[in-house]
């Protein structure tokens, strides 16, 4: 077998090839793209000979996506996505000085897949459909996170010169497009106080708000309440900043809505969608996010425990001497953790079994978040069983064991 360490950058890859004894056979700096992949294949062929099968090539690289990785997988190579933190710890074997170079990183990655690949996770062979779901689901969630950050900046600016707007538009949510349009129409306290009820009602009607007359009257009354003023010059400067943030939020709202349709379309086209949607607390968006992060390779998770460990819902044990503690996992896939927490919270409303399980955790004096995490851990195990057996979720089957314990 041959082992390749691939230290990638934006426009090139530093690679090192080793044999199974750890002897360095060759190194190279390859360009990104088709030319670089062709040169890598040629380098491997030169050192591996004609009898080397693609499956005998093992590659370590600190990423699991991108055209380069897909090209390696398509060639039949075994590709391991090494966590950068794992790679950094591994390199401490060579010395503690902290010295770093691209060639040194490639050497360490080659050593890792040669010595420790049994401890590493190979890149899963997810289907093209699952990869498409992952792309749009992650893009959709990233835009939502970006909207939240932009909103926080907008809110902070308003607090400095126009806090009345936060109160006036609280019932609409300041991230909604109609509230942002009203803010653009009158970004200063003086302009907002002059808004007529008809102007406010027209904006609410365009966005199909209910009880428009009552809402418009309440907004107008709040905007006309007296408040501490800033100078006209300062107000104009603040208004310019608020206008920029508001326009950005409107654009983000449009793109989030557009991507939401893409997320649903790609997710519903996946053969596992029906199983995910049968789970309590999972809708089309949450289901797409969970599927995107778990992937659909049936061999990726050897057991429900392995899936729970990857999800970060299962606890970790720290034991040394007389010290013993059980703690939550904080090094995890945050996108997956966020989706699973949302699922657990929603499951409390429509699954009696989930509700009983959660109440049981709270009865053990667990706080809200740990109890919800335990419920999420249980739901991950149920999902694993459904996917493995290709069956839809059943409330009676999923919670039968806990129901029997409760009646025993």
Secondary structure by P-SEA (a helix, b strand, c coil): cbbbbbbccccbbbbbbbcccccccbbbbbbccaaaaaaaaaaaaaacccccccccbbbbccccccaaaaaaaaaccccccccaaaaaaaaccccccccccaaaaaaaaaaaaacccccccccccccaaaaaaaaaaaaaaaaaaaaaaaaaaaaaaaaaccaaaaaaacccccccaaaaaaaaacccaaaaaaccaaaaaaaaaaacccaaaaaaaaaaaaaacccccccaaaaaaaaaaaaaaaaaaaaaaaaaaaaaaaaaaaaaaccaaaaaaacccccaaaaaaaaaaacccccccccaaaaaaaaccbbbbbbcccccccccccccaaaaaaaaaaaaaaaaaccaaaaaaaaaaaaacccaaaaaaaaaaaaaaaaaaaaaacccccccccaaaaaaaaac
